[in-house]
């Protein structure tokens, strides 16, 4: 199992993200995930740079593969625009780019004032969007009049040698069916072995790639790490579909008051115990993931990256 580093655009500005990419490569991480948000989950996180600009900057200082985790190519950005952005990113990265996509969250997608579709409609939109992007990556002139999107004589001229793979985030059986139908790989944030197995069964390929992400809070003590994790990422403890339907950081802050610091501490690795950090990856290995990307919560990301390079990556790999 490979270990990558997760660039969290919700918590860090573009300069910090670029530096994290450089340090992650130096430490021995295998690749990079990068989140794509218009808003952070809450004001305490406090950042949200434009992901495509950050990817361009990273491509000039780092040779690691990059995966968006994940982009929503359906509401805020038209799939024809995402297709061009992904093609340029793949070109800059020498083909080492994966377009991770998902059906999105109201938090980011509602900003233009349109309605937030229900879950089944969002999956329909995602399926049409991925098909349209793949057609545009052929380099041909494309005209498309679908149920959700229209394109008029569009052609992408700057293309990588090969179209970027598309990995699909999915939660639940209907989403997994769509992911297997339109995706080259599977993305999630939980050590969910059943979903990995179902995705591969539906693909008819027991080696179909699967990626996952997790967060840790590196600090001098578990208590300090727990404080950072709860202050910044209590929203990760919200259940069900709240992450998809709440429309603003303020709503997430209100809902997150129901998540206790103790619950946050129980769900993430906090502090600097090397064995605890190594053990966090075991459920993902058992679930069958090929690659896991780890993000740091809090201010000690430089120390975390160096620590992982010395005490976690060699042993877990």
ChimeraX attribute file (.defattr): number of C-alpha atoms within 10 A of each C-alpha:
attribute: neighborCount
match mode: 1-to-1
recipient: residues
	/A:1	15
	/A:2	16
	/A:3	25
	/A:4	26
	/A:5	28
	/A:6	27
	/A:7	28
	/A:8	28
	/A:9	25
	/A:10	23
	/A:11	24
	/A:12	21
	/A:13	16
	/A:14	21
	/A:15	12
	/A:16	16
	/A:17	22
	/A:18	22
	/A:19	14
	/A:20	23
	/A:21	29
	/A:22	16
	/A:23	19
	/A:24	26
	/A:25	20
	/A:26	13
	/A:27	16
	/A:28	19
	/A:29	22
	/A:30	19
	/A:31	24
	/A:32	28
	/A:33	26
	/A:34	26
	/A:35	19
	/A:36	25
	/A:37	24
	/A:38	18
	/A:39	21
	/A:40	23
	/A:41	29
	/A:42	23
	/A:43	16
	/A:44	14
	/A:45	20
	/A:46	16
	/A:47	20
	/A:48	20
	/A:49	22
	/A:50	15
	/A:51	19
	/A:52	17
	/A:53	12
	/A:54	18
	/A:55	26
	/A:56	18
	/A:57	17
	/A:58	25
	/A:59	21
	/A:60	11
	/A:61	13
	/A:62	21
	/A:63	16
	/A:64	22
	/A:65	18
	/A:66	29
	/A:67	26
	/A:68	24
	/A:69	29
	/A:70	22
	/A:71	22
	/A:72	25
	/A:73	26
	/A:74	26
	/A:75	24
	/A:76	17
	/A:77	13
	/A:78	16
	/A:79	26
	/A:80	26
	/A:81	13
	/A:82	20
	/A:83	25
	/A:84	19
	/A:85	20
	/A:86	24
	/A:87	27
	/A:88	22
	/A:89	27
	/A:90	29
	/A:91	21
	/A:92	19
	/A:93	21
	/A:94	15
	/A:95	20
	/A:96	19
	/A:97	27
	/A:98	22
	/A:99	26
	/A:100	29
	/A:101	27
	/A:102	25
	/A:103	27
	/A:104	26
	/A:105	20
	/A:106	20
	/A:107	22
	/A:108	22
	/A:109	24
	/A:110	19
	/A:111	16
	/A:112	10
	/A:113	8
	/A:114	10
	/A:115	11
	/A:116	19
	/A:117	15
	/A:118	10
	/A:119	16
	/A:120	12
	/A:121	13
	/A:122	20
	/A:123	21
	/A:124	16
	/A:125	21
	/A:126	26
	/A:127	20
	/A:128	19
	/A:129	25
	/A:130	22
	/A:131	12
	/A:132	21
	/A:133	23
	/A:134	18
	/A:135	19
	/A:136	25
	/A:137	24
	/A:138	15
	/A:139	15
	/A:140	13
	/A:141	15
	/A:142	18
	/A:143	15
	/A:144	13
	/A:145	9
	/A:146	12
	/A:147	9
	/A:148	13
	/A:149	15
	/A:150	13
	/A:151	17
	/A:152	10
	/A:153	9
	/A:154	14
	/A:155	18
	/A:156	19
	/A:157	15
	/A:158	15
	/A:159	22
	/A:160	20
	/A:161	11
	/A:162	13
	/A:163	23
	/A:164	24
	/A:165	18
	/A:166	23
	/A:167	27
	/A:168	30
	/A:169	26
	/A:170	23
	/A:171	16
	/A:172	8
	/A:173	12
	/A:174	12
	/A:175	21
	/A:176	22
	/A:177	16
	/A:178	19
	/A:179	28
	/A:180	22
	/A:181	14
	/A:182	20
	/A:183	24
	/A:184	19
	/A:185	23
	/A:186	25
	/A:187	27
	/A:188	23
	/A:189	17
	/A:190	15
	/A:191	22
	/A:192	17
	/A:193	16
	/A:194	11
	/A:195	20
	/A:196	23
	/A:197	19
	/A:198	16
	/A:199	28
	/A:200	20
	/A:201	14
	/A:202	15
	/A:203	19
	/A:204	11
	/A:205	11
	/A:206	13
	/A:207	14
	/A:208	19
	/A:209	18
	/A:210	24
	/A:211	30
	/A:212	23
	/A:213	22
	/A:214	20
	/A:215	22
	/A:216	23
	/A:217	30
	/A:218	31
	/A:219	24
	/A:220	14
	/A:221	13
	/A:222	17
	/A:223	14
	/A:224	15
	/A:225	26
	/A:226	28
	/A:227	21
	/A:228	23
	/A:229	27
	/A:230	24
	/A:231	18
	/A:232	21
	/A:233	21
	/A:234	25
	/A:235	24
	/A:236	17
	/A:237	17
	/A:238	15
	/A:239	9
	/A:240	7
	/A:241	11
	/A:242	15
	/A:243	18
	/A:244	17
	/A:245	17
	/A:246	18
	/A:247	20
	/A:248	18
	/A:249	20
	/A:250	13
	/A:251	15
	/A:252	22
	/A:253	18
	/A:254	11
	/A:255	16
	/A:256	19
	/A:257	12
	/A:258	13
	/A:259	16
	/A:260	12
	/A:261	16
	/A:262	11
	/A:263	14
	/A:264	21
	/A:265	19
	/A:266	10
	/A:267	14
	/A:268	19
	/A:269	23
	/A:270	28
	/A:271	20
	/A:272	19
	/A:273	15
	/A:274	13
	/A:275	11
	/A:276	14
	/A:277	21
	/A:278	17
	/A:279	13
	/A:280	17
	/A:281	21
	/A:282	12
	/A:283	14
	/A:284	23
	/A:285	17
	/A:286	11
	/A:287	17
	/A:288	19
	/A:289	26
	/A:290	16
	/A:291	19
	/A:292	27
	/A:293	23
	/A:294	23
	/A:295	22
	/A:296	25
	/A:297	27
	/A:298	23
	/A:299	15
	/A:300	15
	/A:301	18
	/A:302	15
	/A:303	14
	/A:304	21
	/A:305	26
	/A:306	16
	/A:307	16
	/A:308	23
	/A:309	19
	/A:310	14
	/A:311	15
	/A:312	20
	/A:313	19
	/A:314	13
	/A:315	11
	/A:316	17
	/A:317	8
